[in-house]
Amino acid sequence: MWFLIKGSFWFSLVLIALPLLDSGSREALKDAPQLEVGQSMSAAMEAFADIKQICVRKPDICETGSETFAALGVRAREGARLAYQFLDTKFADAPEGLTTASLPEADVESTAD
């Protein structure tokens, strides 16, 4: 789940930064509201501090959120398993005689020396 949150954050930053590279976008953004980095960072830090304290104020929210993330994790794992099975059936057309059972096993004695 953290991967999705982090990915969304970085993807958002890329989308915000892309107009800086295009001169046509700069002209289109002249009339847009100005972004003040200092105030934005301050607001984000205060929001993060408030989010950290939510479990102290309302523990039932954290309990429900924990259960929700656990359920989503189980569903994501099942979805990944189904996707793997689907892809395995679509791309399982290996050349005749080449299977995972035909791969040579690692020589344990030679690596132990």
Contacts in CASP RR format, 6 or more apart in sequence:
PFRMAT RR
TARGET T0000
AUTHOR 0000-0000-0000
METHOD contacts of the structure
MODEL  1
MWFLIKGSFWFSLVLIALPLLDSGSREALKDAPQLEVGQSMSAAMEAFAD
IKQICVRKPDICETGSETFAALGVRAREGARLAYQFLDTKFADAPEGLTT
ASLPEADVESTAD
1 69 0 8 1.000
1 72 0 8 1.000
1 73 0 8 1.000
18 25 0 8 1.000
19 25 0 8 1.000
19 26 0 8 1.000
19 28 0 8 1.000
19 29 0 8 1.000
20 26 0 8 1.000
54 61 0 8 1.000
54 62 0 8 1.000
55 61 0 8 1.000
55 62 0 8 1.000
END
